Amino acid sequence: MDHKKQLKELYKDTPIEAGVFTMTNKQNGKVVVGSFNNLKRLNGFQFMLKTNTHTNKALQADYNTFGADAFDIEVVEYLKKKEDGYFDAKKELEKLEEKWLDTLQPFDEKGYNSKK
């Protein structure tokens, strides 16, 4: 099996995990909190920043100013799925993200999130 095919298989076999992430600007301390039902989508999040197409204008502006190396991305919490009974992953992920928004308060001068 060639290397490219092995990588594709490895990618497909990687379990899909949902969770909350932060992206912190090391230059000014600003943070953005986000979540994905599939954390593999972080690659797309970063790609949008690299191609200057991200919808968060403040984050995009700082990314353009400071560059990719000025930012750290960290998964702060994975969604733990219940084994028994009904489990609404979307709703639970929203609650988890809300918890981190409440904890970090990444609004205004402290971050890139907008208050809802």
PyMOL commands that set and color helices and strands:
alter all, ss='L'
color gray80, all
select helices_A, chain A and resi 3-13+39-50+57-66+68-70+89-104+108-110
alter helices_A, ss='H'
color red, helices_A
select strands_A, chain A and resi 19-25+31-36+71-78
alter strands_A, ss='S'
color yellow, strands_A
deselect
rebuild
show_as cartoon
